[in-house]
Amino acid sequence: MVREMPEASIGVLVAGHGRFAGGLVEAVELILGPQEGLRAVDFTAGDTATELKDGIDAALADLAGFESVAVFCDLRGGSPFNVSRAAASSRDDVDIYYGANLPMLIDFVSKRNLGVAPRLLRSAAVDEGRSNLDCFDASAVEAHEDDWA
């Protein structure tokens, strides 16, 4: 018997400098498979603020059928964050996360697909992002080989 996934009620937009957003979305879909309601807007060299705004506006319009939209940006205060914040300023259905990383996004999308309540996704996404920040210490591998297997 094939189990049907619940319809995602949260659209996800990733925005960032260079090819950050497209790379994250590509990685998520490589790991989880194609995703409904997952969009990327890259802000590459030579793009203008107007082009970035048009891209974010178009992505938000594309996700208009969802109950809410989660926007993941690479860093607070950068152009993708500022443009996303301005676009969302008149809306109460958009949450903006910054400092996005792959574990955070995979966790968010996976839980979204399972129908986890939006209020629970907020803190879970940030917690997951933080919990995957560390520095690999090669000298510790021998002492904890089983942890890295």
DALIN-V605622 format. One record per residue. D_CENTER is the distance of its C-alpha to the mean C-alpha in Angstrom with 2 decimals. Layout:
# DALIN-V605622
D_CENTER  D_CENTER
This chain:
# DALIN-V605622
31.10  27.62  25.19  23.25  19.63  19.25  17.95  14.41  14.95  11.45  9.90  6.25  6.26  4.91  8.13  10.16  13.67  15.41  13.67  10.67  8.16  10.50  10.98  7.60  7.71  11.34  11.06  9.11  11.81  14.46  14.00  13.43  15.09  14.44  12.07  13.20  11.27  8.36  8.98  8.80  11.07  12.66  15.24  17.89  21.36  23.67  21.24  22.46  20.85  22.16  20.45  17.07  17.89  19.08  15.97  13.72  16.56  16.86  13.28  13.64  17.06  15.94  13.80  16.85  18.04  15.46  16.58  13.61  10.33  7.24  6.28  4.11  7.18  9.06  11.94  13.81  16.68  15.72  16.26  12.73  12.34  15.94  15.86  12.90  14.87  18.02  16.83  15.76  18.91  21.02  18.70  18.32  15.71  12.66  10.82  9.34  7.74  8.91  9.61  6.21  7.50  7.76  9.44  7.14  4.43  7.84  9.39  7.41  7.84  11.26  12.38  11.46  13.55  16.25  16.55  15.82  16.56  13.99  15.92  15.53  11.77  11.58  13.68  12.66  9.05  10.80  13.65  11.94  10.42  13.96  15.84  14.71  16.13  19.72  22.26  23.81  27.54  29.52  32.67  31.20  30.56  34.26  34.45  31.45  31.53  30.73  27.39  26.17  27.63
